[in-house]
Amino acid sequence: MSGTDKFKNDGEKVIGMAKEAAGDATDNDKLQAEGRADQTKADLKQAGEDIKVAFRG
């Protein structure tokens, strides 16, 4: 896994957390859900990268 991929995944997760927090603050359910979805997507990408590394090493 390259450092760039990890950085991108972490960035997506942070953006998702920010969206979720903004949704919480404004009682916007759609924004909360979007934030959670972004976080889940980033977690899944990271898990995929981790699996690639495990099979290479």
N, CA, C, O and CB atoms as a CASP TS submission, in Angstrom:
PFRMAT TS
TARGET T0000
AUTHOR 0000-0000-0000
METHOD Language model
MODEL 1
PARENT N/A
ATOM      1  N   MET     1       0.844  -1.163   0.000  1.00  0.00           N
ATOM      2  CA  MET     1       0.000   0.000   0.000  1.00  0.00           C
ATOM      3  C   MET     1       0.886   1.222   0.000  1.00  0.00           C
ATOM      4  O   MET     1       1.858   1.305   0.751  1.00  0.00           O
ATOM      5  CB  MET     1      -0.959   0.000   1.202  1.00  0.00           C
ATOM      6  N   SER     2       0.551   2.138  -0.824  1.00  0.00           N
ATOM      7  CA  SER     2       1.336   3.359  -0.845  1.00  0.00           C
ATOM      8  C   SER     2       0.827   4.325   0.222  1.00  0.00           C
ATOM      9  O   SER     2      -0.328   4.268   0.643  1.00  0.00           O
ATOM     10  CB  SER     2       1.286   4.011  -2.238  1.00  0.00           C
ATOM     11  N   GLY     3       1.707   5.196   0.635  1.00  0.00           N
ATOM     12  CA  GLY     3       1.325   6.207   1.606  1.00  0.00           C
ATOM     13  C   GLY     3       0.243   7.122   1.062  1.00  0.00           C
ATOM     14  O   GLY     3      -0.574   7.653   1.815  1.00  0.00           O
ATOM     15  N   THR     4       0.244   7.299  -0.239  1.00  0.00           N
ATOM     16  CA  THR     4      -0.752   8.154  -0.874  1.00  0.00           C
ATOM     17  C   THR     4      -2.153   7.581  -0.704  1.00  0.00           C
ATOM     18  O   THR     4      -3.097   8.314  -0.408  1.00  0.00           O
ATOM     19  CB  THR     4      -0.434   8.333  -2.358  1.00  0.00           C
ATOM     20  N   ASP     5      -2.289   6.265  -0.891  1.00  0.00           N
ATOM     21  CA  ASP     5      -3.595   5.623  -0.735  1.00  0.00           C
ATOM     22  C   ASP     5      -4.104   5.768   0.690  1.00  0.00           C
ATOM     23  O   ASP     5      -5.274   6.083   0.909  1.00  0.00           O
ATOM     24  CB  ASP     5      -3.514   4.140  -1.115  1.00  0.00           C
ATOM     25  N   LYS     6      -3.229   5.541   1.651  1.00  0.00           N
ATOM     26  CA  LYS     6      -3.623   5.656   3.050  1.00  0.00           C
ATOM     27  C   LYS     6      -4.027   7.095   3.361  1.00  0.00           C
ATOM     28  O   LYS     6      -5.011   7.332   4.062  1.00  0.00           O
ATOM     29  CB  LYS     6      -2.477   5.202   3.980  1.00  0.00           C
ATOM     30  N   PHE     7      -3.265   8.048   2.839  1.00  0.00           N
ATOM     31  CA  PHE     7      -3.574   9.460   3.060  1.00  0.00           C
ATOM     32  C   PHE     7      -4.932   9.819   2.467  1.00  0.00           C
ATOM     33  O   PHE     7      -5.714  10.533   3.096  1.00  0.00           O
ATOM     34  CB  PHE     7      -2.481  10.350   2.451  1.00  0.00           C
ATOM     35  N   LYS     8      -5.216   9.330   1.266  1.00  0.00           N
ATOM     36  CA  LYS     8      -6.510   9.600   0.632  1.00  0.00           C
ATOM     37  C   LYS     8      -7.657   8.990   1.442  1.00  0.00           C
ATOM     38  O   LYS     8      -8.686   9.630   1.657  1.00  0.00           O
ATOM     39  CB  LYS     8      -6.527   9.048  -0.808  1.00  0.00           C
ATOM     40  N   ASN     9      -7.466   7.746   1.888  1.00  0.00           N
ATOM     41  CA  ASN     9      -8.506   7.084   2.677  1.00  0.00           C
ATOM     42  C   ASN     9      -8.750   7.821   3.986  1.00  0.00           C
ATOM     43  O   ASN     9      -9.895   8.003   4.401  1.00  0.00           O
ATOM     44  CB  ASN     9      -8.121   5.629   2.957  1.00  0.00           C
ATOM     45  N   ASP    10      -7.668   8.244   4.635  1.00  0.00           N
ATOM     46  CA  ASP    10      -7.815   9.002   5.880  1.00  0.00           C
ATOM     47  C   ASP    10      -8.525  10.329   5.618  1.00  0.00           C
ATOM     48  O   ASP    10      -9.346  10.769   6.422  1.00  0.00           O
ATOM     49  CB  ASP    10      -6.438   9.253   6.529  1.00  0.00           C
ATOM     50  N   GLY    11      -8.204  10.961   4.493  1.00  0.00           N
ATOM     51  CA  GLY    11      -8.855  12.225   4.131  1.00  0.00           C
ATOM     52  C   GLY    11     -10.346  12.045   3.913  1.00  0.00           C
ATOM     53  O   GLY    11     -11.150  12.861   4.365  1.00  0.00           O
ATOM     54  N   GLU    12     -10.714  10.976   3.220  1.00  0.00           N
ATOM     55  CA  GLU    12     -12.137  10.702   2.994  1.00  0.00           C
ATOM     56  C   GLU    12     -12.860  10.467   4.315  1.00  0.00           C
ATOM     57  O   GLU    12     -13.996  10.904   4.503  1.00  0.00           O
ATOM     58  CB  GLU    12     -12.312   9.482   2.072  1.00  0.00           C
ATOM     59  N   LYS    13     -12.183   9.770   5.227  1.00  0.00           N
ATOM     60  CA  LYS    13     -12.797   9.485   6.518  1.00  0.00           C
ATOM     61  C   LYS    13     -13.023  10.777   7.305  1.00  0.00           C
ATOM     62  O   LYS    13     -14.072  10.958   7.923  1.00  0.00           O
ATOM     63  CB  LYS    13     -11.921   8.514   7.325  1.00  0.00           C
ATOM     64  N   VAL    14     -12.037  11.669   7.280  1.00  0.00           N
ATOM     65  CA  VAL    14     -12.158  12.946   7.994  1.00  0.00           C
ATOM     66  C   VAL    14     -13.283  13.784   7.397  1.00  0.00           C
ATOM     67  O   VAL    14     -14.043  14.416   8.130  1.00  0.00           O
ATOM     68  CB  VAL    14     -10.826  13.729   7.943  1.00  0.00           C
ATOM     69  N   ILE    15     -13.390  13.791   6.091  1.00  0.00           N
ATOM     70  CA  ILE    15     -14.471  14.535   5.433  1.00  0.00           C
ATOM     71  C   ILE    15     -15.819  13.953   5.844  1.00  0.00           C
ATOM     72  O   ILE    15     -16.768  14.694   6.098  1.00  0.00           O
ATOM     73  CB  ILE    15     -14.312  14.495   3.886  1.00  0.00           C
ATOM     74  N   GLY    16     -15.899  12.629   5.909  1.00  0.00           N
ATOM     75  CA  GLY    16     -17.135  11.981   6.339  1.00  0.00           C
ATOM     76  C   GLY    16     -17.488  12.347   7.767  1.00  0.00           C
ATOM     77  O   GLY    16     -18.654  12.583   8.085  1.00  0.00           O
ATOM     78  N   MET    17     -16.482  12.394   8.626  1.00  0.00           N
ATOM     79  CA  MET    17     -16.727  12.765  10.024  1.00  0.00           C
ATOM     80  C   MET    17     -17.223  14.211  10.118  1.00  0.00           C
ATOM     81  O   MET    17     -18.107  14.522  10.916  1.00  0.00           O
ATOM     82  CB  MET    17     -15.440  12.585  10.867  1.00  0.00           C
ATOM     83  N   ALA    18     -16.646  15.087   9.296  1.00  0.00           N
ATOM     84  CA  ALA    18     -17.072  16.484   9.288  1.00  0.00           C
ATOM     85  C   ALA    18     -18.512  16.617   8.794  1.00  0.00           C
ATOM     86  O   ALA    18     -19.303  17.374   9.356  1.00  0.00           O
ATOM     87  CB  ALA    18     -16.134  17.319   8.412  1.00  0.00           C
ATOM     88  N   LYS    19     -18.838  15.881   7.748  1.00  0.00           N
ATOM     89  CA  LYS    19     -20.213  15.914   7.234  1.00  0.00           C
ATOM     90  C   LYS    19     -21.199  15.426   8.288  1.00  0.00           C
ATOM     91  O   LYS    19     -22.258  16.021   8.490  1.00  0.00           O
ATOM     92  CB  LYS    19     -20.335  15.058   5.963  1.00  0.00           C
ATOM     93  N   GLU    20     -20.834  14.332   8.954  1.00  0.00           N
ATOM     94  CA  GLU    20     -21.721  13.792   9.978  1.00  0.00           C
ATOM     95  C   GLU    20     -21.899  14.797  11.117  1.00  0.00           C
ATOM     96  O   GLU    20     -23.012  14.989  11.608  1.00  0.00           O
ATOM     97  CB  GLU    20     -21.170  12.459  10.519  1.00  0.00           C
ATOM     98  N   ALA    21     -20.821  15.430  11.532  1.00  0.00           N
ATOM     99  CA  ALA    21     -20.896  16.425  12.607  1.00  0.00           C
ATOM    100  C   ALA    21     -21.742  17.624  12.187  1.00  0.00           C
ATOM    101  O   ALA    21     -22.522  18.151  12.981  1.00  0.00           O
ATOM    102  CB  ALA    21     -19.486  16.891  13.007  1.00  0.00           C
ATOM    103  N   ALA    22     -21.586  18.047  10.946  1.00  0.00           N
ATOM    104  CA  ALA    22     -22.392  19.164  10.449  1.00  0.00           C
ATOM    105  C   ALA    22     -23.866  18.771  10.405  1.00  0.00           C
ATOM    106  O   ALA    22     -24.739  19.578  10.723  1.00  0.00           O
ATOM    107  CB  ALA    22     -21.911  19.604   9.047  1.00  0.00           C
ATOM    108  N   GLY    23     -24.133  17.548  10.015  1.00  0.00           N
ATOM    109  CA  GLY    23     -25.507  17.061   9.997  1.00  0.00           C
ATOM    110  C   GLY    23     -26.097  16.998  11.391  1.00  0.00           C
ATOM    111  O   GLY    23     -27.270  17.313  11.592  1.00  0.00           O
ATOM    112  N   ASP    24     -25.275  16.586  12.365  1.00  0.00           N
ATOM    113  CA  ASP    24     -25.729  16.557  13.760  1.00  0.00           C
ATOM    114  C   ASP    24     -26.065  17.966  14.238  1.00  0.00           C
ATOM    115  O   ASP    24     -27.087  18.183  14.888  1.00  0.00           O
ATOM    116  CB  ASP    24     -24.652  15.925  14.673  1.00  0.00           C
ATOM    117  N   ALA    25     -25.196  18.920  13.911  1.00  0.00           N
ATOM    118  CA  ALA    25     -25.374  20.289  14.379  1.00  0.00           C
ATOM    119  C   ALA    25     -26.594  20.961  13.768  1.00  0.00           C
ATOM    120  O   ALA    25     -27.217  21.819  14.393  1.00  0.00           O
ATOM    121  CB  ALA    25     -24.143  21.100  14.071  1.00  0.00           C
ATOM    122  N   THR    26     -26.934  20.570  12.547  1.00  0.00           N
ATOM    123  CA  THR    26     -28.051  21.216  11.849  1.00  0.00           C
ATOM    124  C   THR    26     -29.299  20.344  11.781  1.00  0.00           C
ATOM    125  O   THR    26     -30.280  20.709  11.133  1.00  0.00           O
ATOM    126  CB  THR    26     -27.629  21.591  10.451  1.00  0.00           C
ATOM    127  N   ASP    27     -29.264  19.191  12.448  1.00  0.00           N
ATOM    128  CA  ASP    27     -30.371  18.230  12.394  1.00  0.00           C
ATOM    129  C   ASP    27     -30.721  17.831  10.960  1.00  0.00           C
ATOM    130  O   ASP    27     -31.889  17.666  10.609  1.00  0.00           O
ATOM    131  CB  ASP    27     -31.602  18.815  13.078  1.00  0.00           C
ATOM    132  N   ASN    28     -29.684  17.684  10.149  1.00  0.00           N
ATOM    133  CA  ASN    28     -29.855  17.307   8.748  1.00  0.00           C
ATOM    134  C   ASN    28     -29.531  15.818   8.612  1.00  0.00           C
ATOM    135  O   ASN    28     -28.366  15.423   8.562  1.00  0.00           O
ATOM    136  CB  ASN    28     -28.942  18.175   7.806  1.00  0.00           C
ATOM    137  N   ASP    29     -30.587  15.001   8.554  1.00  0.00           N
ATOM    138  CA  ASP    29     -30.415  13.545   8.488  1.00  0.00           C
ATOM    139  C   ASP    29     -29.680  13.092   7.235  1.00  0.00           C
ATOM    140  O   ASP    29     -28.896  12.143   7.275  1.00  0.00           O
ATOM    141  CB  ASP    29     -31.761  12.865   8.550  1.00  0.00           C
ATOM    142  N   LYS    30     -29.937  13.779   6.114  1.00  0.00           N
ATOM    143  CA  LYS    30     -29.294  13.403   4.857  1.00  0.00           C
ATOM    144  C   LYS    30     -27.779  13.617   4.947  1.00  0.00           C
ATOM    145  O   LYS    30     -27.005  12.773   4.495  1.00  0.00           O
ATOM    146  CB  LYS    30     -29.884  14.217   3.684  1.00  0.00           C
ATOM    147  N   LEU    31     -27.364  14.726   5.522  1.00  0.00           N
ATOM    148  CA  LEU    31     -25.943  15.013   5.655  1.00  0.00           C
ATOM    149  C   LEU    31     -25.276  14.049   6.635  1.00  0.00           C
ATOM    150  O   LEU    31     -24.138  13.633   6.417  1.00  0.00           O
ATOM    151  CB  LEU    31     -25.735  16.457   6.111  1.00  0.00           C
ATOM    152  N   GLN    32     -25.964  13.700   7.691  1.00  0.00           N
ATOM    153  CA  GLN    32     -25.447  12.717   8.641  1.00  0.00           C
ATOM    154  C   GLN    32     -25.212  11.377   7.937  1.00  0.00           C
ATOM    155  O   GLN    32     -24.161  10.755   8.096  1.00  0.00           O
ATOM    156  CB  GLN    32     -26.426  12.541   9.829  1.00  0.00           C
ATOM    157  N   ALA    33     -26.194  10.950   7.167  1.00  0.00           N
ATOM    158  CA  ALA    33     -26.087   9.675   6.456  1.00  0.00           C
ATOM    159  C   ALA    33     -24.964   9.711   5.429  1.00  0.00           C
ATOM    160  O   ALA    33     -24.231   8.735   5.273  1.00  0.00           O
ATOM    161  CB  ALA    33     -27.413   9.332   5.771  1.00  0.00           C
ATOM    162  N   GLU    34     -24.827  10.830   4.729  1.00  0.00           N
ATOM    163  CA  GLU    34     -23.744  10.980   3.762  1.00  0.00           C
ATOM    164  C   GLU    34     -22.390  10.851   4.444  1.00  0.00           C
ATOM    165  O   GLU    34     -21.485  10.193   3.933  1.00  0.00           O
ATOM    166  CB  GLU    34     -23.848  12.329   3.044  1.00  0.00           C
ATOM    167  N   GLY    35     -22.264  11.479   5.587  1.00  0.00           N
ATOM    168  CA  GLY    35     -21.011  11.419   6.341  1.00  0.00           C
ATOM    169  C   GLY    35     -20.679  10.010   6.784  1.00  0.00           C
ATOM    170  O   GLY    35     -19.538   9.564   6.669  1.00  0.00           O
ATOM    171  N   ARG    36     -21.679   9.316   7.291  1.00  0.00           N
ATOM    172  CA  ARG    36     -21.452   7.921   7.704  1.00  0.00           C
ATOM    173  C   ARG    36     -21.089   7.055   6.512  1.00  0.00           C
ATOM    174  O   ARG    36     -20.235   6.175   6.620  1.00  0.00           O
ATOM    175  CB  ARG    36     -22.696   7.352   8.404  1.00  0.00           C
ATOM    176  N   ALA    37     -21.729   7.297   5.374  1.00  0.00           N
ATOM    177  CA  ALA    37     -21.436   6.527   4.161  1.00  0.00           C
ATOM    178  C   ALA    37     -20.001   6.791   3.696  1.00  0.00           C
ATOM    179  O   ALA    37     -19.295   5.861   3.306  1.00  0.00           O
ATOM    180  CB  ALA    37     -22.439   6.882   3.035  1.00  0.00           C
ATOM    181  N   ASP    38     -19.576   8.042   3.736  1.00  0.00           N
ATOM    182  CA  ASP    38     -18.205   8.375   3.345  1.00  0.00           C
ATOM    183  C   ASP    38     -17.191   7.682   4.249  1.00  0.00           C
ATOM    184  O   ASP    38     -16.166   7.188   3.780  1.00  0.00           O
ATOM    185  CB  ASP    38     -17.992   9.893   3.383  1.00  0.00           C
ATOM    186  N   GLN    39     -17.482   7.649   5.545  1.00  0.00           N
ATOM    187  CA  GLN    39     -16.582   6.989   6.489  1.00  0.00           C
ATOM    188  C   GLN    39     -16.508   5.488   6.216  1.00  0.00           C
ATOM    189  O   GLN    39     -15.428   4.897   6.238  1.00  0.00           O
ATOM    190  CB  GLN    39     -17.042   7.241   7.932  1.00  0.00           C
ATOM    191  N   THR    40     -17.655   4.882   5.961  1.00  0.00           N
ATOM    192  CA  THR    40     -17.694   3.449   5.677  1.00  0.00           C
ATOM    193  C   THR    40     -16.935   3.128   4.401  1.00  0.00           C
ATOM    194  O   THR    40     -16.201   2.142   4.334  1.00  0.00           O
ATOM    195  CB  THR    40     -19.140   2.963   5.564  1.00  0.00           C
ATOM    196  N   LYS    41     -17.118   3.969   3.386  1.00  0.00           N
ATOM    197  CA  LYS    41     -16.425   3.762   2.116  1.00  0.00           C
ATOM    198  C   LYS    41     -14.907   3.838   2.313  1.00  0.00           C
ATOM    199  O   LYS    41     -14.163   3.025   1.763  1.00  0.00           O
ATOM    200  CB  LYS    41     -16.884   4.806   1.073  1.00  0.00           C
ATOM    201  N   ALA    42     -14.463   4.803   3.088  1.00  0.00           N
ATOM    202  CA  ALA    42     -13.029   4.942   3.357  1.00  0.00           C
ATOM    203  C   ALA    42     -12.505   3.739   4.135  1.00  0.00           C
ATOM    204  O   ALA    42     -11.413   3.242   3.858  1.00  0.00           O
ATOM    205  CB  ALA    42     -12.749   6.241   4.137  1.00  0.00           C
ATOM    206  N   ASP    43     -13.282   3.272   5.108  1.00  0.00           N
ATOM    207  CA  ASP    43     -12.873   2.096   5.883  1.00  0.00           C
ATOM    208  C   ASP    43     -12.761   0.860   4.995  1.00  0.00           C
ATOM    209  O   ASP    43     -11.826   0.072   5.140  1.00  0.00           O
ATOM    210  CB  ASP    43     -13.870   1.834   7.021  1.00  0.00           C
ATOM    211  N   LEU    44     -13.705   0.690   4.082  1.00  0.00           N
ATOM    212  CA  LEU    44     -13.664  -0.464   3.182  1.00  0.00           C
ATOM    213  C   LEU    44     -12.480  -0.399   2.227  1.00  0.00           C
ATOM    214  O   LEU    44     -11.847  -1.416   1.944  1.00  0.00           O
ATOM    215  CB  LEU    44     -14.958  -0.557   2.388  1.00  0.00           C
ATOM    216  N   LYS    45     -12.184   0.796   1.734  1.00  0.00           N
ATOM    217  CA  LYS    45     -11.018   0.949   0.865  1.00  0.00           C
ATOM    218  C   LYS    45      -9.748   0.595   1.624  1.00  0.00           C
ATOM    219  O   LYS    45      -8.867  -0.085   1.096  1.00  0.00           O
ATOM    220  CB  LYS    45     -10.930   2.385   0.316  1.00  0.00           C
ATOM    221  N   GLN    46      -9.661   1.059   2.861  1.00  0.00           N
ATOM    222  CA  GLN    46      -8.480   0.777   3.677  1.00  0.00           C
ATOM    223  C   GLN    46      -8.356  -0.719   3.948  1.00  0.00           C
ATOM    224  O   GLN    46      -7.257  -1.272   3.906  1.00  0.00           O
ATOM    225  CB  GLN    46      -8.543   1.554   5.003  1.00  0.00           C
ATOM    226  N   ALA    47      -9.465  -1.363   4.222  1.00  0.00           N
ATOM    227  CA  ALA    47      -9.450  -2.809   4.460  1.00  0.00           C
ATOM    228  C   ALA    47      -8.964  -3.539   3.207  1.00  0.00           C
ATOM    229  O   ALA    47      -8.197  -4.497   3.305  1.00  0.00           O
ATOM    230  CB  ALA    47     -10.860  -3.313   4.870  1.00  0.00           C
ATOM    231  N   GLY    48      -9.403  -3.096   2.049  1.00  0.00           N
ATOM    232  CA  GLY    48      -8.954  -3.696   0.796  1.00  0.00           C
ATOM    233  C   GLY    48      -7.455  -3.531   0.605  1.00  0.00           C
ATOM    234  O   GLY    48      -6.772  -4.457   0.166  1.00  0.00           O
ATOM    235  N   GLU    49      -6.943  -2.347   0.936  1.00  0.00           N
ATOM    236  CA  GLU    49      -5.504  -2.112   0.838  1.00  0.00           C
ATOM    237  C   GLU    49      -4.746  -3.008   1.812  1.00  0.00           C
ATOM    238  O   GLU    49      -3.699  -3.556   1.467  1.00  0.00           O
ATOM    239  CB  GLU    49      -5.179  -0.635   1.111  1.00  0.00           C
ATOM    240  N   ASP    50      -5.271  -3.157   3.028  1.00  0.00           N
ATOM    241  CA  ASP    50      -4.633  -4.003   4.024  1.00  0.00           C
ATOM    242  C   ASP    50      -4.579  -5.459   3.558  1.00  0.00           C
ATOM    243  O   ASP    50      -3.588  -6.152   3.790  1.00  0.00           O
ATOM    244  CB  ASP    50      -5.376  -3.901   5.356  1.00  0.00           C
ATOM    245  N   ILE    51      -5.639  -5.916   2.904  1.00  0.00           N
ATOM    246  CA  ILE    51      -5.680  -7.290   2.393  1.00  0.00           C
ATOM    247  C   ILE    51      -4.624  -7.464   1.281  1.00  0.00           C
ATOM    248  O   ILE    51      -3.934  -8.482   1.227  1.00  0.00           O
ATOM    249  CB  ILE    51      -7.113  -7.635   1.853  1.00  0.00           C
ATOM    250  N   LYS    52      -4.512  -6.476   0.417  1.00  0.00           N
ATOM    251  CA  LYS    52      -3.491  -6.552  -0.639  1.00  0.00           C
ATOM    252  C   LYS    52      -2.099  -6.687  -0.033  1.00  0.00           C
ATOM    253  O   LYS    52      -1.283  -7.487  -0.491  1.00  0.00           O
ATOM    254  CB  LYS    52      -3.553  -5.305  -1.548  1.00  0.00           C
ATOM    255  N   VAL    53      -1.845  -5.904   0.991  1.00  0.00           N
ATOM    256  CA  VAL    53      -0.532  -5.942   1.637  1.00  0.00           C
ATOM    257  C   VAL    53      -0.303  -7.304   2.279  1.00  0.00           C
ATOM    258  O   VAL    53       0.800  -7.845   2.202  1.00  0.00           O
ATOM    259  CB  VAL    53      -0.408  -4.821   2.695  1.00  0.00           C
ATOM    260  N   ALA    54      -1.327  -7.863   2.908  1.00  0.00           N
ATOM    261  CA  ALA    54      -1.181  -9.146   3.566  1.00  0.00           C
ATOM    262  C   ALA    54      -0.834 -10.256   2.559  1.00  0.00           C
ATOM    263  O   ALA    54      -0.043 -11.149   2.864  1.00  0.00           O
ATOM    264  CB  ALA    54      -2.465  -9.494   4.318  1.00  0.00           C
ATOM    265  N   PHE    55      -1.423 -10.195   1.372  1.00  0.00           N
ATOM    266  CA  PHE    55      -1.152 -11.232   0.385  1.00  0.00           C
ATOM    267  C   PHE    55       0.200 -11.039  -0.300  1.00  0.00           C
ATOM    268  O   PHE    55       0.808 -12.008  -0.754  1.00  0.00           O
ATOM    269  CB  PHE    55      -2.253 -11.257  -0.651  1.00  0.00           C
ATOM    270  N   ARG    56       0.665  -9.813  -0.377  1.00  0.00           N
ATOM    271  CA  ARG    56       1.988  -9.555  -0.973  1.00  0.00           C
ATOM    272  C   ARG    56       3.096  -9.958  -0.019  1.00  0.00           C
ATOM    273  O   ARG    56       4.112 -10.520  -0.429  1.00  0.00           O
ATOM    274  CB  ARG    56       2.138  -8.072  -1.349  1.00  0.00           C
ATOM    275  N   GLY    57       2.886  -9.663   1.275  1.00  0.00           N
ATOM    276  CA  GLY    57       3.946  -9.878   2.261  1.00  0.00           C
ATOM    277  C   GLY    57       3.899 -11.227   2.799  1.00  0.00           C
ATOM    278  O   GLY    57       4.720 -11.583   3.644  1.00  0.00           O
TER
END
